[in-house]
Amino acid sequence: MKKVLILASGLSAREVDNYDYKANDWTIVAVNNGWLATPLWDHWVRANNYKGKKPDKIEPPKVEINKYDKYVTPYGGQKQCGFSITLTAGYYVLQQFDPDVIGFLGADMNYTPQADGSTHIYGIGYDVKTNNIPDPDKMVKEHGKDDPNYLENIYLRFSKIAKEQHNTQVYNFSSIQDTRLPYPKNNPRNFE
């Protein structure tokens, strides 16, 4: 069974330590600052305009991906796939691995600050600090024309394509209940 964890940098990314993904044959694809959650990531997908901390060195077998048109083009292009780097990582995973299962962590799109003000594993999100709006909400305004269903629709489009074209199941592995990620909850232990 081919298994891929997509690890973003939301607060649930800390849960990556609750399970031994590597010992159980998962490939870990970190997104933007998600690489900070674990040194065990295999692939790092980052936005072209990424402003966060970068790894000191990326040596094989680790891989950095910052050009991804060829991964979204077969699925309708960036506009159809959505302007989310987390979703872009998902399409990259479909192309590169054709996995049986994809689990998401750190992708709840919940920006309720913790007691210390942090919204991500690394502190306050760059998007919130610089634009006063989380990237998903900015994406809804700019690309979804304020459609309240835009975010859910583009994420469900991805899981539908994954299922129909790759027979890939898509899940949310986060234990956080306040999530906007519209995938069924599951646990990586169920795929051993």
ZAPANU-964535 format. One record per atom (N, C-alpha, C): residue number from 1; residue in one letter; atom name; x, y, z. Coordinates in nm, 3 decimals. Example, Ala and Ser with C-alpha at 12.3 -4.5 7.8 and 13.67 -1.06 7.14 Angstrom:
<pts>
PT  seq  type  atom        u        v        w
PT    1     A     N    1.319   -0.569    0.780
PT    1     A    CA    1.230   -0.450    0.780
PT    1     A     C    1.320   -0.330    0.780
PT    2     S     N    1.285   -0.225    0.708
PT    2     S    CA    1.367   -0.106    0.714
PT    2     S     C    1.290    0.003    0.787
</pts>
This chain:
<pts>
PT  seq  type  atom        u        v        w
PT    1     M     N    0.084   -0.118    0.000
PT    1     M    CA    0.000    0.000    0.000
PT    1     M     C    0.088    0.125    0.000
PT    2     K     N    0.061    0.217   -0.091
PT    2     K    CA    0.135    0.343   -0.097
PT    2     K     C    0.061    0.448   -0.015
PT    3     K     N    0.135    0.508    0.080
PT    3     K    CA    0.073    0.599    0.175
PT    3     K     C    0.153    0.728    0.181
PT    4     V     N    0.083    0.842    0.176
PT    4     V    CA    0.149    0.972    0.180
PT    4     V     C    0.081    1.060    0.284
PT    5     L     N    0.162    1.121    0.368
PT    5     L    CA    0.115    1.222    0.462
PT    5     L     C    0.150    1.358    0.406
PT    6     I     N    0.051    1.446    0.392
PT    6     I    CA    0.075    1.584    0.354
PT    6     I     C    0.072    1.666    0.483
PT    7     L     N    0.184    1.727    0.514
PT    7     L    CA    0.204    1.794    0.642
PT    7     L     C    0.216    1.945    0.623
PT    8     A     N    0.110    2.018    0.657
PT    8     A    CA    0.113    2.163    0.651
PT    8     A     C    0.158    2.216    0.788
PT    9     S     N    0.142    2.344    0.814
PT    9     S    CA    0.199    2.401    0.937
PT    9     S     C    0.096    2.450    1.037
PT   10     G     N   -0.030    2.408    1.022
PT   10     G    CA   -0.131    2.440    1.123
PT   10     G     C   -0.097    2.369    1.253
PT   11     L     N   -0.171    2.402    1.358
PT   11     L    CA   -0.139    2.352    1.491
PT   11     L     C   -0.140    2.199    1.501
PT   12     S     N   -0.224    2.132    1.423
PT   12     S    CA   -0.228    1.986    1.431
PT   12     S     C   -0.104    1.920    1.371
PT   13     A     N   -0.017    1.997    1.306
PT   13     A    CA    0.108    1.939    1.253
PT   13     A     C    0.191    1.877    1.365
PT   14     R     N    0.174    1.927    1.487
PT   14     R    CA    0.247    1.870    1.602
PT   14     R     C    0.212    1.723    1.624
PT   15     E     N    0.097    1.681    1.575
PT   15     E    CA    0.053    1.543    1.593
PT   15     E     C    0.135    1.444    1.509
PT   16     V     N    0.223    1.494    1.425
PT   16     V    CA    0.307    1.405    1.346
PT   16     V     C    0.391    1.316    1.438
PT   17     D     N    0.419    1.363    1.558
PT   17     D    CA    0.499    1.284    1.653
PT   17     D     C    0.419    1.177    1.726
PT   18     N     N    0.288    1.174    1.704
PT   18     N    CA    0.203    1.077    1.774
PT   18     N     C    0.201    0.940    1.706
PT   19     Y     N    0.269    0.928    1.594
PT   19     Y    CA    0.268    0.803    1.518
PT   19     Y     C    0.399    0.793    1.442
PT   20     D     N    0.451    0.672    1.429
PT   20     D    CA    0.578    0.652    1.358
PT   20     D     C    0.550    0.629    1.210
PT   21     Y     N    0.532    0.738    1.138
PT   21     Y    CA    0.501    0.730    0.995
PT   21     Y     C    0.610    0.658    0.917
PT   22     K     N    0.735    0.691    0.945
PT   22     K    CA    0.844    0.634    0.866
PT   22     K     C    0.854    0.482    0.885
PT   23     A     N    0.838    0.436    1.008
PT   23     A    CA    0.846    0.291    1.034
PT   23     A     C    0.730    0.216    0.968
PT   24     N     N    0.625    0.290    0.933
PT   24     N    CA    0.508    0.228    0.872
PT   24     N     C    0.492    0.266    0.725
PT   25     D     N    0.606    0.301    0.663
PT   25     D    CA    0.615    0.318    0.518
PT   25     D     C    0.534    0.434    0.460
PT   26     W     N    0.523    0.543    0.533
PT   26     W    CA    0.459    0.662    0.481
PT   26     W     C    0.565    0.754    0.421
PT   27     T     N    0.534    0.815    0.309
PT   27     T    CA    0.614    0.923    0.255
PT   27     T     C    0.557    1.052    0.313
PT   28     I     N    0.643    1.140    0.362
PT   28     I    CA    0.597    1.266    0.420
PT   28     I     C    0.630    1.381    0.325
PT   29     V     N    0.524    1.449    0.281
PT   29     V    CA    0.538    1.566    0.194
PT   29     V     C    0.501    1.688    0.277
PT   30     A     N    0.602    1.767    0.310
PT   30     A    CA    0.581    1.888    0.390
PT   30     A     C    0.544    2.004    0.297
PT   31     V     N    0.459    2.092    0.349
PT   31     V    CA    0.414    2.208    0.272
PT   31     V     C    0.458    2.335    0.345
PT   32     N     N    0.524    2.424    0.274
PT   32     N    CA    0.574    2.550    0.330
PT   32     N     C    0.643    2.524    0.464
PT   33     N     N    0.595    2.582    0.573
PT   33     N    CA    0.660    2.565    0.703
PT   33     N     C    0.634    2.429    0.768
PT   34     G     N    0.560    2.342    0.703
PT   34     G    CA    0.533    2.210    0.758
PT   34     G     C    0.660    2.129    0.783
PT   35     W     N    0.768    2.160    0.712
PT   35     W    CA    0.893    2.087    0.730
PT   35     W     C    0.948    2.107    0.872
PT   36     L     N    0.905    2.214    0.939
PT   36     L    CA    0.952    2.241    1.075
PT   36     L     C    0.895    2.142    1.177
PT   37     A     N    0.787    2.074    1.142
PT   37     A    CA    0.721    1.983    1.236
PT   37     A     C    0.800    1.854    1.258
PT   38     T     N    0.879    1.814    1.159
PT   38     T    CA    0.956    1.690    1.171
PT   38     T     C    1.077    1.693    1.077
PT   39     P     N    1.189    1.639    1.120
PT   39     P    CA    1.303    1.628    1.029
PT   39     P     C    1.287    1.510    0.932
PT   40     L     N    1.181    1.434    0.947
PT   40     L    CA    1.163    1.311    0.869
PT   40     L     C    1.090    1.332    0.737
PT   41     W     N    1.068    1.456    0.698
PT   41     W    CA    0.999    1.480    0.571
PT   41     W     C    1.086    1.431    0.454
PT   42     D     N    1.018    1.394    0.345
PT   42     D    CA    1.085    1.344    0.225
PT   42     D     C    1.084    1.446    0.111
PT   43     H     N    0.970    1.511    0.093
PT   43     H    CA    0.952    1.610   -0.013
PT   43     H     C    0.902    1.738    0.051
PT   44     W     N    0.948    1.851   -0.001
PT   44     W    CA    0.905    1.981    0.050
PT   44     W     C    0.848    2.061   -0.065
PT   45     V     N    0.717    2.086   -0.060
PT   45     V    CA    0.649    2.166   -0.161
PT   45     V     C    0.629    2.304   -0.100
PT   46     R     N    0.685    2.405   -0.166
PT   46     R    CA    0.671    2.541   -0.115
PT   46     R     C    0.621    2.634   -0.224
PT   47     A     N    0.551    2.736   -0.179
PT   47     A    CA    0.500    2.837   -0.272
PT   47     A     C    0.616    2.915   -0.332
PT   48     N     N    0.596    2.966   -0.453
PT   48     N    CA    0.701    3.048   -0.516
PT   48     N     C    0.731    3.173   -0.435
PT   49     N     N    0.630    3.226   -0.366
PT   49     N    CA    0.649    3.347   -0.287
PT   49     N     C    0.666    3.316   -0.138
PT   50     Y     N    0.708    3.196   -0.107
PT   50     Y    CA    0.727    3.152    0.031
PT   50     Y     C    0.825    3.242    0.105
PT   51     K     N    0.784    3.291    0.222
PT   51     K    CA    0.867    3.384    0.298
PT   51     K     C    0.914    3.324    0.431
PT   52     G     N    0.881    3.199    0.457
PT   52     G    CA    0.917    3.137    0.584
PT   52     G     C    1.061    3.089    0.589
PT   53     K     N    1.094    3.027    0.700
PT   53     K    CA    1.228    2.971    0.719
PT   53     K     C    1.248    2.853    0.623
PT   54     K     N    1.369    2.843    0.571
PT   54     K    CA    1.401    2.734    0.478
PT   54     K     C    1.500    2.639    0.544
PT   55     P     N    1.496    2.513    0.505
PT   55     P    CA    1.596    2.419    0.557
PT   55     P     C    1.737    2.466    0.522
PT   56     D     N    1.832    2.441    0.610
PT   56     D    CA    1.971    2.479    0.583
PT   56     D     C    2.025    2.409    0.459
PT   57     K     N    1.997    2.280    0.450
PT   57     K    CA    2.042    2.200    0.336
PT   57     K     C    1.933    2.103    0.297
PT   58     I     N    1.919    2.081    0.169
PT   58     I    CA    1.828    1.978    0.120
PT   58     I     C    1.912    1.883    0.038
PT   59     E     N    1.942    1.771    0.097
PT   59     E    CA    2.028    1.672    0.031
PT   59     E     C    1.946    1.549   -0.004
PT   60     P     N    1.975    1.487   -0.117
PT   60     P    CA    1.906    1.363   -0.153
PT   60     P     C    1.916    1.261   -0.041
PT   61     P     N    1.810    1.189   -0.015
PT   61     P    CA    1.693    1.173   -0.102
PT   61     P     C    1.584    1.277   -0.084
PT   62     K     N    1.604    1.377    0.001
PT   62     K    CA    1.502    1.482    0.017
PT   62     K     C    1.491    1.563   -0.113
PT   63     V     N    1.369    1.611   -0.140
PT   63     V    CA    1.342    1.681   -0.265
PT   63     V     C    1.265    1.810   -0.235
PT   64     E     N    1.303    1.919   -0.301
PT   64     E    CA    1.230    2.046   -0.291
PT   64     E     C    1.155    2.069   -0.421
PT   65     I     N    1.028    2.106   -0.409
PT   65     I    CA    0.945    2.136   -0.526
PT   65     I     C    0.894    2.279   -0.512
PT   66     N     N    0.933    2.366   -0.605
PT   66     N    CA    0.881    2.503   -0.604
PT   66     N     C    0.831    2.546   -0.741
PT   67     K     N    0.829    2.453   -0.835
PT   67     K    CA    0.768    2.473   -0.966
PT   67     K     C    0.671    2.358   -0.984
PT   68     Y     N    0.545    2.391   -1.002
PT   68     Y    CA    0.446    2.283   -0.996
PT   68     Y     C    0.336    2.292   -1.101
PT   69     D     N    0.353    2.377   -1.203
PT   69     D    CA    0.251    2.385   -1.308
PT   69     D     C    0.224    2.247   -1.369
PT   70     K     N    0.330    2.171   -1.391
PT   70     K    CA    0.311    2.041   -1.457
PT   70     K     C    0.233    1.943   -1.371
PT   71     Y     N    0.221    1.971   -1.242
PT   71     Y    CA    0.145    1.881   -1.155
PT   71     Y     C   -0.002    1.918   -1.146
PT   72     V     N   -0.037    2.044   -1.173
PT   72     V    CA   -0.178    2.084   -1.170
PT   72     V     C   -0.240    2.091   -1.309
PT   73     T     N   -0.158    2.109   -1.412
PT   73     T    CA   -0.210    2.121   -1.548
PT   73     T     C   -0.295    2.001   -1.590
PT   74     P     N   -0.254    1.876   -1.562
PT   74     P    CA   -0.337    1.763   -1.603
PT   74     P     C   -0.475    1.759   -1.535
PT   75     Y     N   -0.490    1.836   -1.428
PT   75     Y    CA   -0.617    1.837   -1.353
PT   75     Y     C   -0.696    1.965   -1.375
PT   76     G     N   -0.660    2.042   -1.477
PT   76     G    CA   -0.736    2.161   -1.510
PT   76     G     C   -0.663    2.291   -1.490
PT   77     G     N   -0.541    2.285   -1.438
PT   77     G    CA   -0.462    2.407   -1.416
PT   77     G     C   -0.487    2.469   -1.281
PT   78     Q     N   -0.407    2.569   -1.247
PT   78     Q    CA   -0.410    2.629   -1.114
PT   78     Q     C   -0.547    2.687   -1.079
PT   79     K     N   -0.611    2.753   -1.174
PT   79     K    CA   -0.740    2.815   -1.145
PT   79     K     C   -0.844    2.710   -1.106
PT   80     Q     N   -0.849    2.601   -1.177
PT   80     Q    CA   -0.945    2.495   -1.145
PT   80     Q     C   -0.908    2.420   -1.017
PT   81     C     N   -0.778    2.404   -0.995
PT   81     C    CA   -0.731    2.327   -0.879
PT   81     C     C   -0.732    2.411   -0.751
PT   82     G     N   -0.739    2.542   -0.765
PT   82     G    CA   -0.738    2.630   -0.648
PT   82     G     C   -0.598    2.680   -0.621
PT   83     F     N   -0.589    2.797   -0.561
PT   83     F    CA   -0.461    2.861   -0.537
PT   83     F     C   -0.410    2.832   -0.396
PT   84     S     N   -0.427    2.710   -0.353
PT   84     S    CA   -0.380    2.665   -0.222
PT   84     S     C   -0.255    2.580   -0.242
PT   85     I     N   -0.146    2.616   -0.175
PT   85     I    CA   -0.024    2.537   -0.189
PT   85     I     C   -0.043    2.398   -0.129
PT   86     T     N   -0.131    2.386   -0.031
PT   86     T    CA   -0.159    2.253    0.026
PT   86     T     C   -0.228    2.165   -0.077
PT   87     L     N   -0.324    2.221   -0.150
PT   87     L    CA   -0.388    2.144   -0.257
PT   87     L     C   -0.290    2.116   -0.370
PT   88     T     N   -0.206    2.213   -0.403
PT   88     T    CA   -0.105    2.192   -0.506
PT   88     T     C   -0.016    2.075   -0.466
PT   89     A     N    0.020    2.067   -0.339
PT   89     A    CA    0.098    1.953   -0.291
PT   89     A     C    0.020    1.824   -0.311
PT   90     G     N   -0.111    1.829   -0.291
PT   90     G    CA   -0.194    1.711   -0.314
PT   90     G     C   -0.189    1.664   -0.458
PT   91     Y     N   -0.199    1.757   -0.551
PT   91     Y    CA   -0.191    1.719   -0.693
PT   91     Y     C   -0.052    1.667   -0.727
PT   92     Y     N    0.050    1.726   -0.668
PT   92     Y    CA    0.187    1.675   -0.685
PT   92     Y     C    0.194    1.530   -0.637
PT   93     V     N    0.136    1.502   -0.523
PT   93     V    CA    0.137    1.367   -0.467
PT   93     V     C    0.065    1.269   -0.560
PT   94     L     N   -0.048    1.310   -0.615
PT   94     L    CA   -0.119    1.221   -0.708
PT   94     L     C   -0.032    1.187   -0.827
PT   95     Q     N    0.035    1.289   -0.884
PT   95     Q    CA    0.120    1.268   -1.002
PT   95     Q     C    0.242    1.183   -0.970
PT   96     Q     N    0.309    1.213   -0.861
PT   96     Q    CA    0.436    1.149   -0.828
PT   96     Q     C    0.421    1.009   -0.770
PT   97     F     N    0.317    0.987   -0.690
PT   97     F    CA    0.310    0.863   -0.612
PT   97     F     C    0.191    0.774   -0.644
PT   98     D     N    0.085    0.831   -0.702
PT   98     D    CA   -0.036    0.753   -0.727
PT   98     D     C   -0.068    0.667   -0.604
PT   99     P     N   -0.084    0.732   -0.488
PT   99     P    CA   -0.096    0.655   -0.364
PT   99     P     C   -0.234    0.593   -0.344
PT  100     D     N   -0.240    0.499   -0.251
PT  100     D    CA   -0.368    0.440   -0.211
PT  100     D     C   -0.439    0.530   -0.111
PT  101     V     N   -0.360    0.598   -0.029
PT  101     V    CA   -0.418    0.685    0.074
PT  101     V     C   -0.332    0.809    0.093
PT  102     I     N   -0.401    0.922    0.114
PT  102     I    CA   -0.337    1.048    0.150
PT  102     I     C   -0.400    1.093    0.281
PT  103     G     N   -0.316    1.124    0.379
PT  103     G    CA   -0.363    1.183    0.504
PT  103     G     C   -0.310    1.323    0.515
PT  104     F     N   -0.391    1.414    0.567
PT  104     F    CA   -0.350    1.553    0.588
PT  104     F     C   -0.337    1.581    0.737
PT  105     L     N   -0.231    1.651    0.774
PT  105     L    CA   -0.212    1.703    0.910
PT  105     L     C   -0.171    1.850    0.898
PT  106     G     N   -0.212    1.930    0.994
PT  106     G    CA   -0.173    2.071    0.992
PT  106     G     C   -0.244    2.151    0.886
PT  107     A     N   -0.355    2.100    0.835
PT  107     A    CA   -0.425    2.165    0.725
PT  107     A     C   -0.570    2.197    0.760
PT  108     D     N   -0.597    2.222    0.887
PT  108     D    CA   -0.734    2.245    0.932
PT  108     D     C   -0.789    2.382    0.893
PT  109     M     N   -0.701    2.475    0.858
PT  109     M    CA   -0.742    2.611    0.822
PT  109     M     C   -0.820    2.677    0.935
PT  110     N     N   -0.780    2.645    1.057
PT  110     N    CA   -0.838    2.704    1.177
PT  110     N     C   -0.738    2.805    1.230
PT  111     Y     N   -0.775    2.931    1.233
PT  111     Y    CA   -0.681    3.036    1.271
PT  111     Y     C   -0.713    3.097    1.407
PT  112     T     N   -0.785    3.023    1.490
PT  112     T    CA   -0.811    3.069    1.626
PT  112     T     C   -0.678    3.070    1.701
PT  113     P     N   -0.635    3.185    1.750
PT  113     P    CA   -0.505    3.191    1.817
PT  113     P     C   -0.502    3.113    1.947
PT  114     Q     N   -0.388    3.053    1.976
PT  114     Q    CA   -0.365    2.989    2.104
PT  114     Q     C   -0.341    3.099    2.209
PT  115     A     N   -0.322    3.059    2.334
PT  115     A    CA   -0.301    3.157    2.443
PT  115     A     C   -0.183    3.249    2.413
PT  116     D     N   -0.081    3.195    2.347
PT  116     D    CA    0.038    3.277    2.316
PT  116     D     C    0.024    3.355    2.184
PT  117     G     N   -0.092    3.346    2.122
PT  117     G    CA   -0.117    3.418    1.997
PT  117     G     C   -0.085    3.338    1.872
PT  118     S     N   -0.023    3.222    1.887
PT  118     S    CA    0.018    3.145    1.770
PT  118     S     C   -0.103    3.087    1.696
PT  119     T     N   -0.090    3.084    1.565
PT  119     T    CA   -0.191    3.025    1.479
PT  119     T     C   -0.135    2.906    1.402
PT  120     H     N   -0.002    2.890    1.412
PT  120     H    CA    0.069    2.784    1.341
PT  120     H     C    0.174    2.725    1.436
PT  121     I     N    0.237    2.616    1.395
PT  121     I    CA    0.339    2.555    1.480
PT  121     I     C    0.459    2.646    1.501
PT  122     Y     N    0.477    2.746    1.414
PT  122     Y    CA    0.594    2.833    1.423
PT  122     Y     C    0.560    2.971    1.480
PT  123     G     N    0.434    2.993    1.517
PT  123     G    CA    0.394    3.122    1.571
PT  123     G     C    0.275    3.178    1.496
PT  124     I     N    0.275    3.309    1.475
PT  124     I    CA    0.165    3.374    1.402
PT  124     I     C    0.195    3.366    1.253
PT  125     G     N    0.096    3.325    1.177
PT  125     G    CA    0.115    3.307    1.034
PT  125     G     C    0.156    3.435    0.962
PT  126     Y     N    0.244    3.420    0.866
PT  126     Y    CA    0.291    3.533    0.786
PT  126     Y     C    0.173    3.606    0.722
PT  127     D     N    0.077    3.528    0.673
PT  127     D    CA   -0.039    3.587    0.607
PT  127     D     C   -0.120    3.673    0.704
PT  128     V     N   -0.138    3.626    0.825
PT  128     V    CA   -0.214    3.701    0.925
PT  128     V     C   -0.137    3.826    0.967
PT  129     K     N   -0.006    3.811    0.985
PT  129     K    CA    0.077    3.925    1.027
PT  129     K     C    0.084    4.034    0.920
PT  130     T     N    0.097    3.994    0.796
PT  130     T    CA    0.120    4.093    0.690
PT  130     T     C   -0.008    4.142    0.622
PT  131     N     N   -0.108    4.054    0.610
PT  131     N    CA   -0.230    4.091    0.538
PT  131     N     C   -0.354    4.102    0.626
PT  132     N     N   -0.339    4.066    0.753
PT  132     N    CA   -0.451    4.063    0.848
PT  132     N     C   -0.564    3.970    0.804
PT  133     I     N   -0.530    3.874    0.720
PT  133     I    CA   -0.629    3.777    0.676
PT  133     I     C   -0.557    3.646    0.644
PT  134     P     N   -0.610    3.532    0.690
PT  134     P    CA   -0.548    3.403    0.656
PT  134     P     C   -0.555    3.378    0.505
PT  135     D     N   -0.454    3.310    0.453
PT  135     D    CA   -0.448    3.283    0.309
PT  135     D     C   -0.575    3.217    0.255
PT  136     P     N   -0.634    3.116    0.322
PT  136     P    CA   -0.756    3.058    0.265
PT  136     P     C   -0.869    3.160    0.249
PT  137     D     N   -0.883    3.250    0.347
PT  137     D    CA   -0.989    3.351    0.337
PT  137     D     C   -0.958    3.452    0.228
PT  138     K     N   -0.830    3.485    0.212
PT  138     K    CA   -0.789    3.574    0.102
PT  138     K     C   -0.818    3.508   -0.032
PT  139     M     N   -0.794    3.377   -0.039
PT  139     M    CA   -0.819    3.303   -0.162
PT  139     M     C   -0.969    3.304   -0.196
PT  140     V     N   -1.053    3.290   -0.093
PT  140     V    CA   -1.198    3.295   -0.115
PT  140     V     C   -1.238    3.432   -0.171
PT  141     K     N   -1.181    3.539   -0.115
PT  141     K    CA   -1.214    3.674   -0.162
PT  141     K     C   -1.166    3.697   -0.306
PT  142     E     N   -1.041    3.660   -0.331
PT  142     E    CA   -0.981    3.691   -0.460
PT  142     E     C   -1.020    3.596   -0.572
PT  143     H     N   -1.022    3.468   -0.543
PT  143     H    CA   -1.045    3.369   -0.649
PT  143     H     C   -1.184    3.307   -0.645
PT  144     G     N   -1.243    3.309   -0.527
PT  144     G    CA   -1.376    3.250   -0.512
PT  144     G     C   -1.487    3.352   -0.518
PT  145     K     N   -1.450    3.479   -0.540
PT  145     K    CA   -1.549    3.588   -0.549
PT  145     K     C   -1.644    3.587   -0.431
PT  146     D     N   -1.587    3.563   -0.311
PT  146     D    CA   -1.660    3.563   -0.184
PT  146     D     C   -1.765    3.452   -0.174
PT  147     D     N   -1.757    3.349   -0.259
PT  147     D    CA   -1.847    3.235   -0.249
PT  147     D     C   -1.814    3.159   -0.120
PT  148     P     N   -1.906    3.149   -0.024
PT  148     P    CA   -1.878    3.083    0.103
PT  148     P     C   -1.846    2.934    0.088
PT  149     N     N   -1.880    2.877   -0.026
PT  149     N    CA   -1.854    2.734   -0.050
PT  149     N     C   -1.727    2.709   -0.131
PT  150     Y     N   -1.659    2.816   -0.171
PT  150     Y    CA   -1.543    2.801   -0.259
PT  150     Y     C   -1.437    2.707   -0.201
PT  151     L     N   -1.399    2.731   -0.077
PT  151     L    CA   -1.292    2.653   -0.016
PT  151     L     C   -1.330    2.504   -0.010
PT  152     E     N   -1.448    2.478    0.040
PT  152     E    CA   -1.494    2.339    0.048
PT  152     E     C   -1.499    2.276   -0.090
PT  153     N     N   -1.548    2.350   -0.188
PT  153     N    CA   -1.561    2.296   -0.323
PT  153     N     C   -1.427    2.257   -0.385
PT  154     I     N   -1.323    2.343   -0.369
PT  154     I    CA   -1.196    2.308   -0.432
PT  154     I     C   -1.129    2.192   -0.360
PT  155     Y     N   -1.149    2.181   -0.229
PT  155     Y    CA   -1.091    2.067   -0.157
PT  155     Y     C   -1.166    1.938   -0.189
PT  156     L     N   -1.298    1.946   -0.201
PT  156     L    CA   -1.375    1.826   -0.238
PT  156     L     C   -1.348    1.786   -0.382
PT  157     R     N   -1.321    1.884   -0.468
PT  157     R    CA   -1.283    1.853   -0.606
PT  157     R     C   -1.157    1.767   -0.607
PT  158     F     N   -1.060    1.805   -0.521
PT  158     F    CA   -0.937    1.726   -0.514
PT  158     F     C   -0.964    1.582   -0.471
PT  159     S     N   -1.042    1.563   -0.367
PT  159     S    CA   -1.067    1.426   -0.319
PT  159     S     C   -1.147    1.345   -0.421
PT  160     K     N   -1.234    1.412   -0.496
PT  160     K    CA   -1.310    1.343   -0.601
PT  160     K     C   -1.216    1.297   -0.713
PT  161     I     N   -1.127    1.386   -0.756
PT  161     I    CA   -1.029    1.349   -0.859
PT  161     I     C   -0.939    1.236   -0.808
PT  162     A     N   -0.895    1.247   -0.683
PT  162     A    CA   -0.810    1.143   -0.625
PT  162     A     C   -0.878    1.008   -0.631
PT  163     K     N   -1.005    1.004   -0.593
PT  163     K    CA   -1.081    0.878   -0.591
PT  163     K     C   -1.108    0.827   -0.732
PT  164     E     N   -1.158    0.915   -0.818
PT  164     E    CA   -1.202    0.872   -0.951
PT  164     E     C   -1.086    0.841   -1.046
PT  165     Q     N   -0.978    0.919   -1.039
PT  165     Q    CA   -0.869    0.899   -1.134
PT  165     Q     C   -0.754    0.814   -1.079
PT  166     H     N   -0.744    0.803   -0.947
PT  166     H    CA   -0.630    0.731   -0.889
PT  166     H     C   -0.671    0.624   -0.788
PT  167     N     N   -0.800    0.615   -0.759
PT  167     N    CA   -0.850    0.525   -0.655
PT  167     N     C   -0.779    0.552   -0.522
PT  168     T     N   -0.758    0.680   -0.492
PT  168     T    CA   -0.690    0.724   -0.371
PT  168     T     C   -0.792    0.775   -0.271
PT  169     Q     N   -0.782    0.726   -0.148
PT  169     Q    CA   -0.867    0.774   -0.039
PT  169     Q     C   -0.797    0.892    0.028
PT  170     V     N   -0.874    0.995    0.064
PT  170     V    CA   -0.819    1.117    0.123
PT  170     V     C   -0.883    1.139    0.260
PT  171     Y     N   -0.797    1.163    0.361
PT  171     Y    CA   -0.846    1.177    0.499
PT  171     Y     C   -0.781    1.295    0.570
PT  172     N     N   -0.846    1.336    0.677
PT  172     N    CA   -0.792    1.434    0.770
PT  172     N     C   -0.748    1.358    0.895
PT  173     F     N   -0.619    1.357    0.924
PT  173     F    CA   -0.566    1.286    1.040
PT  173     F     C   -0.561    1.372    1.166
PT  174     S     N   -0.600    1.496    1.156
PT  174     S    CA   -0.596    1.588    1.270
PT  174     S     C   -0.700    1.550    1.375
PT  175     S     N   -0.665    1.568    1.501
PT  175     S    CA   -0.762    1.547    1.609
PT  175     S     C   -0.839    1.675    1.639
PT  176     I     N   -0.802    1.785    1.577
PT  176     I    CA   -0.871    1.913    1.599
PT  176     I     C   -1.011    1.904    1.538
PT  177     Q     N   -1.110    1.935    1.620
PT  177     Q    CA   -1.248    1.926    1.574
PT  177     Q     C   -1.293    2.049    1.495
PT  178     D     N   -1.237    2.165    1.527
PT  178     D    CA   -1.272    2.288    1.458
PT  178     D     C   -1.187    2.298    1.332
PT  179     T     N   -1.234    2.235    1.227
PT  179     T    CA   -1.158    2.227    1.103
PT  179     T     C   -1.245    2.266    0.985
PT  180     R     N   -1.181    2.325    0.885
PT  180     R    CA   -1.252    2.353    0.760
PT  180     R     C   -1.210    2.254    0.650
PT  181     L     N   -1.120    2.162    0.684
PT  181     L    CA   -1.078    2.061    0.587
PT  181     L     C   -1.191    1.959    0.574
PT  182     P     N   -1.253    1.947    0.457
PT  182     P    CA   -1.377    1.869    0.446
PT  182     P     C   -1.358    1.720    0.420
PT  183     Y     N   -1.252    1.663    0.474
PT  183     Y    CA   -1.228    1.521    0.453
PT  183     Y     C   -1.265    1.443    0.578
PT  184     P     N   -1.307    1.318    0.561
PT  184     P    CA   -1.340    1.239    0.679
PT  184     P     C   -1.219    1.221    0.769
PT  185     K     N   -1.245    1.218    0.898
PT  185     K    CA   -1.138    1.195    0.996
PT  185     K     C   -1.098    1.048    0.991
PT  186     N     N   -0.969    1.025    1.012
PT  186     N    CA   -0.920    0.888    1.018
PT  186     N     C   -0.790    0.891    1.097
PT  187     N     N   -0.728    0.775    1.110
PT  187     N    CA   -0.607    0.760    1.187
PT  187     N     C   -0.508    0.677    1.106
PT  188     P     N   -0.381    0.715    1.102
PT  188     P    CA   -0.286    0.640    1.022
PT  188     P     C   -0.272    0.494    1.066
PT  189     R     N   -0.303    0.465    1.191
PT  189     R    CA   -0.295    0.326    1.239
PT  189     R     C   -0.389    0.233    1.164
PT  190     N     N   -0.493    0.290    1.105
PT  190     N    CA   -0.589    0.208    1.031
PT  190     N     C   -0.536    0.162    0.895
PT  191     F     N   -0.413    0.202    0.860
PT  191     F    CA   -0.357    0.166    0.730
PT  191     F     C   -0.228    0.085    0.745
PT  192     E     N   -0.210    0.023    0.860
PT  192     E    CA   -0.089   -0.058    0.882
PT  192     E     C   -0.105   -0.192    0.813
</pts>
